[in-house]
Every structure is written in C-alpha cells, then in structure tokens.
Amino acid sequence: SDRARITVRDILAASPRQLVPQCGYQCMSCCRVFPTLWSLKIHIQHSSQEGYSCKVYYRRLKALWEKEHKEQEAASPQG
C-alpha cells in the first residue's frame, strides 16, 4: 500500500525531546502528553475520531524522511 505505516520508532524519531520528564510522551502534532508510548501511538492512530488527525503529521514526516534517505543514498558514492 502507498500509505506510510507509522511505527513506534517513527514516533520516537520525530523529536529527540519528545519524552517529557516525569509526565510521559508528547505528541509533536497536537502537543498533548500521554503517560506511555503505547497510549501515544493509539492516540495517533485514532486522532481522526476526535476531529483532527495527528496521523497526517506523522505520515508526512515519515514520507519526508524516506524521500531524504533515498536522495542521500542516490547522492552517496557507490563503491
């Protein structure tokens, strides 16, 4: 499928400052704080039910990372 699949690794890579000390994990799209990484991932997957979509933010971010990675691979010398 063409849809980017968002993983826990993608969420953690979104920001090195995503872990909020003694509070949990912060969604980089809506800035809400969640007590566990699992609850953050569920929030991202189901945010559209709340009237907005944090999933779109993470999908776009992942697509940009993948594009940048492919460009870097193409630009790197082979051999």
N, C-alpha and C positions, 0 to 999 in steps of 0.2 A: 504494500500500500504506500501511497505517496505521503501519507500523514506521518509526521515525526512522532515517534514514541518517546515520551518523556520518562526518564528513569530517575531514581534517587541520586545517582551520580551526576546527572544533568542539573538537578536542583542544587546540589552542594556546590557544583562548579559555577553556578550563576553568580555567586558573590563570596569571596573569602571571608566577608564579615557577616554572613548570613546567620551564624549562630549568635543568638542574643544571650549574654551571660545570665545564668540563673533564671531565664524566662522560657527558653525554647528556641524555635526556629522561626525566622521571619520570612514571609512571602515577599519577594522582591517586586512583585507587581502591585499588590494592594497594601503592603506593609503590616498586615495582621500577623500576630505572633501565635505560634502553635507549640504545645508542650513537647511533641515528639516529631521526628522526621516523618513517620508514618502518617500522622494527622495532617501534616503539611502536604504530603503527596495526595491524600484523599481530598483535601481542600482544593488543590489544583485541578484534580480530575472532575470534581463536581461543582466548581465555582459557577458554571453557567446556570445552574439551578437557582443560584442566588441573584441572578440578574446581571452578572458580568462574567468575564472569562479570563482568569489568570492563566489558563492553559494556553491561550493565544500568545501571551507574553513569552512563556517558556518555549512554545513551538517556534516562534520567530527567532528567539535567542539561539535555540539549538540549530535551526536552519542556517543562521549566520555563522555559527561555529563550524558547521560542516562545510560550508562554502569556503570559509577562510582556510580550513585544514586542506581542502582539495587544492586551493590556489597555492598554498605553501608546498604541497607535495609536487605540484607541477613546476614550481619555480626552483625547487632544490635540484642540485646537480645529480645526475644518475651515475652510479659507479663508484 
